[in-house]
């Protein structure tokens, strides 16, 4: 399969987006949101991971099998994270 050529301007826009999200991460860390700090940090980190995977790892323009493998990996990660969080939430404090 021929590789799709991505323009430099698109890479520049993704870079600017990543830089904005990095500054947003710093700003969110400086603000005390209580229990929402973790959620906000994970949403920002997830957004950055999606940008990197789609454009720098070329997942956006890849074949269907690659997308299935990525989706399967993310599903497995979600299962493992949910099991860890359930375990953590059901432990008793000493």
N, C-alpha and C positions, 0 to 999 in steps of 0.2 A: 504494500500500500504506500502510496506517495504521501510524504509529510506535507501538512498544510503549512504554508508560510504565514507566520504571524508578523504583523508590521511592528516596527520599533515604537511607533506611537502608542500601540496597544500595550506593549511592555512598559512604557513610560507611565501610562495611566494606572496600570496595576501597581507599579512601584509607588506612585503617589498615593494610591489607596492604602497600600501597606504602611507607608510612612504616617498617614493620617490615623490609621488604626493603632499604630505604635504610640503616637502622641495621646490618643484617646485612652490607651491602656495606662499610660503614666498618669493622666488626669483622673481616671477612675480610681487608681490606687491612692491618690492623694485625698480623695473624698471618702468620708466614713459613711457607708451605706448600710452598715450593720450586716445582716445575714445576706443581703443582696450583693455584697462585694464579690463573692465566689461566682454567682450566676452571671454578673456583668463581665467579669474577667473571662469566664468560659465562653460566653457569647462572642466577645471580641477575639479571643484566641481561635475559636472555631471559624469565624469569618476570615481571619488571616490564613488559616490552614486551607480553607476552600479556595481562596484566591491563588495560593501557591500551587495546590494540586491541579486546579483547572488550567492555569496558564503556564507556569514554569515546568510542570510535569506533563504538560500536554494532554491531560485527561479529557479536556473538553472536546478535542478533535480526534480522540482515539476510537478504536473499534468497540463493538458492543461487548465482546468478551472482557476487555479491560475494564469497562464500566461495571460489569457483573462482578468481577473480582474486587474492585474497589467497594462496591455496595455490600458484598459479602463480608469483607474485612471490617467495614464500619458497623455492620449489624452485629458481628461477633464482639467488637469493642463495646457496643451498647449493652450487650448481654452481660459481659464481664463487669462493666462499670455499674450496672444496676445491681448485680449480685454483691459487689463490694459495698455499695451504698446501703443496701438492705441489711447486710451484716453489721455495718457501722451503726445504723439507726436502731437496731435491736439490741445492742450491747448495753449493759447497765453500767452506770457511772460508779466508780469506787468511792 
